[in-house]
């Protein structure tokens, strides 16, 4: 850990503060403003679609202008989108809310690259721990995000407006912190210079395929269940404060393991740790299916968070072995585009399923992508074992 990595982890915490507050509010605000119930999580979906659209754009911006400028631009967009969300709620305008959350996706696409930027602030032999420690900054968001939303949701006469406006301050704090991080000097590619292999060649590598599939599907399952949780808890007559408590424990599950996930990956390898993530996802579904009391929601979402951490950190670590330095932007951008596209689909499915089919069928449906990730990990493990010298 060094000062620059610590500040980047803090920026990750501010990003998660924004994201968790968005998740806590957007589904419920969508439910209140949407013309029909199944459209409730469309603001969450548009947030993710904004990230999917922005991911390749952010990759090009970072290649041209470097990490710092791109990250700062993302934070400016976070402040603008938060203000637009507040205006949408004040005006009771569902379309404006959708536009505002789509705009917020640009911030998400930038902040998703914090984990890879962390590897550039340490020696190459510490890349697993750098990814893990940057993600650990999300613990700040675990506490601040739900509590900030809960404390400010009724601050102004129109419910939720104060909570959205508070996120402008969160973006401002992160902007200041980011200005003190000294990233490696950026060199703009000269016209005609090599940018490495085309992305289709990089993407043909089995390790790349499994890294992206595990990251995308693992994130998709997590988003599917997390996005539906506030609505499911409201349907079960749990108060908003209980939903924010569950989300707080969920985000703790997502990021507390980051203090040791990098060490575990370095010692046992990425694939075994990702396999544990798949098992934790299965246990999460079993707990969720056992009942709808507060403790069952809390334990299920906590396990979901830990499972996501093992899959996402492991997948991100696997990806770093598939590209050369000059190919990093396109490879990282490709992974995050796939992640955001899967999240967009799961966000839409989340709202449609929870409002038409219910919590039970939503959880049963999540078993398909979980099984797909498990099979992909087994396939890669067997392939690597077969290629290993006798």
Number of C-alpha atoms within 10 A of each C-alpha: 12 8 12 18 26 19 20 26 26 24 30 27 27 29 29 26 27 28 20 27 27 26 25 26 25 26 27 20 20 24 22 15 19 20 11 11 16 19 20 29 29 27 33 29 31 23 31 31 27 26 32 27 18 25 30 21 16 25 24 16 18 20 21 16 14 18 21 19 15 20 27 21 16 24 28 17 21 27 22 18 26 27 19 22 30 23 18 20 21 14 12 16 14 22 12 18 28 23 18 26 27 24 27 32 28 29 30 27 27 27 24 19 21 21 25 21 20 25 22 15 21 16 9 10 10 18 21 25 25 29 25 32 27 28 30 27 26 28 27 22 28 29 21 21 31 28 19 21 28 22 12 17 22 14 14 11 10 14 16 23 22 20 25 27 21 20 27 20 14 21 26 17 15 21 19 12 17 21 13 13 16 13 16 12 8 13 10 11 13 9 6 6 7 10 16 14 13 11 14 10 8 19 17 10 13 15 21 22 20 21 30 25 23 29 28 26 26 31 22 25 26 23 25 27 27 24 28 27 25 25 25 21 20 14 14 13 9 16 12 19 14 18 22 26 17 27 29 25 21 25 28 24 23 27 28 22 20 27 17 14 25 25 15 18 21 17 10 10 15 24 21 18 23 28 19 16 28 26 15 21 26 21 17 24 22 15 19 23 18 12 13 17 12 15 14 18 24 23 19 25 30 23 25 29 28 26 29 29 29 31 30 25 26 29 27 23 26 20 22 20 10 18 20 14 9 14 18 19 21 23 25 21 24 19 24 25 22 18 24 28 21 24 28 25 16 26 32 22 22 33 31 20 21 26 22 13 11 16 24 16 13 23 23 13 14 20 14 12 18 20 15 15 24 17 14 16 22 14 14 17 14 11 12 13 11 10 8 8 6 5
